Amino acid sequence: MSKDIWFCIVYVCDMNEKTKDAPVAQRRGRPRQDIGNAALNEGRPFVTSLARGLSILRAFRAEDMVLGTQAISERTGLHKTTVSRLLGTLTKLGYLRYMPEYGKYAVSNQVLTLGFAAIGRFGFSEVVRGHLEDMASGGDCVVALSVRDGIDMMFVELIRKPTAIALNLNVGSRIPLALSAPGRAYLAATDQVERESLFERLAEHYGSEWKTRRPELEAAIERVGKQGYSDSFGEWNPDHNAIGMAVRDPLTGDLYTISLGGNASKLPPETIKEKHLEKLLKSAQAITALGAGGL
């Protein structure tokens, strides 16, 4: 599956997740038959079938060419019968394509029509790309713009020099929220309500490991408050070091992270701090300033 398709799936679903709880002014009289307002109105019923359909689209990852009913069922937690019914609907609507040679499904380019509507309206990655390129100019490193996707962070922009070793990271790749520099930057920047909600999901994910994971994560979040940036030195992957900061889209207020990392042998913590930290801090400040100066 192409990186553009995956970016579109997650961007649209992420926007749906972020806006469903947004406050909406109450109006009198007959409600407008407006899908947008219906999605934002807390008084309207939650449409379970729509949520399940979106969860199926979200089940497809950047590295997936095709997925079968069983794999989708396992990733979504939905019964195979429900998955089969929704797959049929999404296929008829053109968002999925059945591949008879595999007996499985692939995401159709029809999803791009949804994603590009969001990209055309917001385009935050285009706004910050120049800053990312400036950060990457400093040496053998990988610079990324990320969004949260469930209990992972997903790269929506990634810039690296050909000599940089990136552990097969590409646009659409996911890294764990709790262990990565982007994830820790996100958790430090989000509000307490969302953070506790994510902690509950992480506890379910890690099971008995959460007893040790949580204090480590809380210590990492506390460091962000003290030093002004997040870090992950060999904690997500022993061969990878990274630092990161949270930034907000000046138009929508959506939370992103920018990060810089690379192979631990070439980028030990001292080198990252001495050679790259200043550019990360300046880039984050410049992106934040866009909110005051306008796009």
C-alpha positions in Angstrom: 0.0 0.0 0.0 1.4 3.4 -0.9 2.4 5.9 1.8 -0.1 8.5 0.5 -3.0 6.1 0.9 -2.0 5.2 4.4 -1.4 8.9 5.4 -4.9 9.7 4.1 -6.6 6.9 6.0 -5.0 7.9 9.3 -5.4 11.6 8.8 -9.1 11.4 8.1 -9.8 8.9 10.9 -7.6 10.9 13.3 -9.6 14.1 12.5 -12.8 12.1 13.2 -11.5 11.0 16.6 -10.3 14.4 17.6 -13.5 16.3 16.6 -16.2 13.9 17.8 -15.9 15.3 21.4 -15.6 19.0 20.3 -18.2 21.3 22.0 -20.9 22.6 19.7 -23.3 25.5 20.4 -26.9 24.4 21.0 -29.4 25.6 18.5 -33.2 25.8 18.7 -35.8 24.6 16.3 -35.6 21.8 13.8 -32.1 20.3 13.5 -30.4 20.7 10.2 -29.9 17.5 8.2 -26.2 18.2 8.1 -23.6 15.4 8.4 -20.9 17.7 9.6 -23.0 19.1 12.5 -24.3 15.6 13.3 -20.7 14.4 13.7 -19.9 17.2 16.1 -23.1 17.3 18.1 -22.7 15.4 21.4 -26.4 15.0 21.6 -26.6 12.8 18.5 -26.3 9.0 18.9 -22.9 7.4 18.4 -23.1 5.5 15.1 -21.4 2.1 15.9 -21.5 0.8 12.3 -19.6 3.9 11.1 -17.0 3.5 13.9 -16.6 -0.1 12.9 -16.2 0.7 9.2 -13.5 3.3 10.1 -11.7 0.8 12.3 -11.5 -1.6 9.3 -9.8 1.2 7.2 -7.5 1.9 10.1 -6.5 -1.8 10.3 -4.5 -1.4 7.0 -0.9 -0.3 7.7 1.7 1.1 5.4 3.5 -2.2 5.0 0.3 -4.1 4.1 -0.4 -4.9 0.5 -3.5 -7.0 1.2 -5.3 -8.1 4.3 -7.7 -11.0 4.9 -10.8 -11.2 7.0 -9.1 -13.1 9.8 -6.3 -10.5 10.1 -8.7 -7.6 10.1 -10.8 -9.3 12.7 -7.8 -9.7 14.9 -6.7 -6.1 14.5 -10.1 -4.6 15.1 -11.5 -7.0 17.6 -14.6 -7.4 15.5 -16.3 -10.7 14.8 -15.5 -12.2 11.4 -19.1 -12.1 10.4 -19.2 -8.3 11.1 -16.0 -7.8 9.3 -17.2 -9.7 6.2 -20.4 -7.6 6.1 -18.5 -4.3 6.4 -15.9 -5.4 3.9 -18.7 -5.9 1.4 -20.1 -2.4 2.0 -16.6 -0.7 1.8 -15.9 -2.6 -1.4 -19.2 -1.6 -3.0 -18.5 2.0 -2.0 -15.0 1.8 -3.6 -12.9 2.3 -0.6 -11.6 -1.3 -0.7 -10.8 -3.6 -3.6 -11.2 -7.4 -3.4 -8.1 -9.2 -4.8 -9.3 -12.6 -6.0 -5.8 -13.9 -6.7 -5.1 -13.5 -2.9 -8.6 -13.9 -1.6 -8.0 -10.7 0.4 -8.6 -7.0 0.3 -6.5 -3.9 -0.5 -7.2 -0.2 0.1 -8.5 1.5 -3.0 -7.3 4.9 -4.3 -10.9 6.1 -3.6 -9.6 6.7 0.0 -7.4 9.4 -1.5 -10.5 11.5 -2.2 -11.2 11.7 1.5 -7.6 12.3 2.5 -6.8 14.9 -0.1 -9.8 16.9 1.1 -8.2 17.2 4.5 -4.7 17.7 3.2 -5.9 20.5 0.9 -7.7 22.2 3.7 -5.0 22.0 6.3 -1.6 21.1 4.7 0.3 21.4 8.0 3.1 19.1 6.7 3.8 21.4 3.8 4.0 24.4 6.2 6.7 22.7 8.4 8.6 20.8 5.7 11.2 23.6 5.3 11.9 23.4 9.0 12.3 19.7 8.8 14.7 20.0 5.9 16.8 22.5 7.9 17.0 20.1 10.8 18.1 17.2 8.6 20.8 19.3 7.0 22.9 18.9 10.1 24.2 15.4 9.5 23.4 11.7 9.3 20.0 11.8 11.0 16.3 11.2 10.3 13.8 14.0 10.9 10.1 13.3 11.1 6.7 14.9 11.6 4.3 12.5 13.4 0.7 12.2 14.5 -0.8 9.9 17.1 -2.5 6.8 15.8 -4.0 4.8 18.7 -1.2 3.9 21.0 1.4 4.5 18.3 2.9 7.5 16.6 2.9 7.5 12.8 5.3 9.4 10.5 3.5 11.6 8.0 6.6 13.4 6.9 10.2 11.9 7.0 13.4 13.4 5.7 16.8 11.8 5.8 20.1 11.9 4.0 21.0 8.8 2.0 23.8 8.0 4.4 21.4 7.9 7.4 20.5 4.5 8.8 16.7 4.6 9.5 15.8 1.1 10.6 13.5 0.8 7.6 11.4 3.8 8.8 9.3 5.5 6.2 6.2 7.6 5.9 3.4 5.6 7.4 5.7 3.7 9.7 4.5 3.5 13.3 6.5 3.6 16.5 5.3 3.0 20.1 3.8 5.9 22.0 5.3 4.9 25.3 8.8 4.2 24.2 9.6 6.7 21.5 10.6 10.4 21.6 7.7 11.5 19.5 5.2 9.6 21.7 6.7 11.0 24.9 6.6 14.5 23.5 2.9 14.0 22.6 2.0 12.6 26.0 3.7 15.5 27.7 1.9 18.1 25.6 -1.6 16.6 25.7 -4.1 17.4 28.5 -4.5 15.3 31.6 -7.8 13.7 30.5 -6.4 12.4 27.2 -3.2 11.3 28.9 -5.1 9.2 31.5 -7.2 7.7 28.8 -4.1 6.7 26.8 -2.5 5.3 30.0 -5.6 3.0 30.3 -5.1 1.8 26.7 -1.4 1.3 27.3 -2.1 -0.7 30.5 -4.4 -3.0 28.5 -1.7 -3.3 25.8 1.3 -4.0 28.0 -0.6 -6.1 30.6 1.7 -7.1 33.5 4.6 -5.1 32.0 2.7 -1.9 32.7 3.8 -2.0 36.3 7.3 -1.2 35.2 6.4 0.7 32.0 4.3 3.3 33.7 6.9 4.7 36.1 9.5 4.8 33.3 7.0 6.6 31.1 6.1 9.1 33.9 9.7 9.8 34.5 10.2 10.4 30.7 7.3 12.8 30.7 8.7 14.6 33.8 12.0 15.1 31.9 10.2 16.8 29.1 8.9 19.4 31.6 12.4 20.0 33.0 14.5 20.0 29.8 12.0 21.2 27.3 12.2 18.2 24.9 11.6 14.5 24.9 14.1 11.7 24.6 14.4 8.0 23.9 17.9 6.7 24.0 17.8 3.0 23.1 14.5 2.4 24.9 12.3 1.9 21.8 15.1 0.2 19.9 18.6 -0.4 21.3 20.1 0.8 18.0 18.1 4.1 17.8 18.4 7.4 19.7 16.0 10.3 19.2 14.7 13.6 20.7 11.4 15.3 20.0 9.1 18.2 20.7 5.3 18.7 20.3 3.9 21.4 18.0 0.4 22.4 17.1 -1.1 23.2 13.7 -1.7 27.0 14.0 -5.0 26.7 12.0 -6.7 23.7 13.6 -4.9 23.3 16.9 -4.1 19.6 16.2 -1.2 18.2 18.0 1.9 16.9 16.1 5.4 16.1 17.0 8.7 16.8 15.3 11.7 14.6 16.1 15.3 13.9 15.1 17.0 10.6 15.5 19.3 8.0 14.0 21.6 5.1 14.6 22.9 5.0 18.1 26.5 4.3 17.1 26.6 7.6 15.0 24.3 9.6 17.2 25.0 9.0 20.9 23.0 11.2 23.3 25.9 13.7 23.6 26.1 14.2 19.9 22.4 14.6 19.5 22.3 17.3 22.2 25.4 19.1 21.1 24.9 19.0 17.3 21.1 18.8 16.8 19.2 20.0 19.8 19.4 23.7 19.1 17.9 23.2 15.6 15.1 21.2 17.0 14.3 23.9 19.6 14.4 26.7 17.0 12.2 24.8 14.6 9.6 24.1 17.2 9.7 27.8 18.2 9.3 28.9 14.6 6.4 26.6 14.0 4.7 27.8 17.2 5.2 31.4 16.1 3.1 30.6 13.0 0.1 30.6 15.2 0.7 34.3 16.2 1.7 35.5 12.8 -0.7 33.5 10.7 0.0 31.2 7.7 
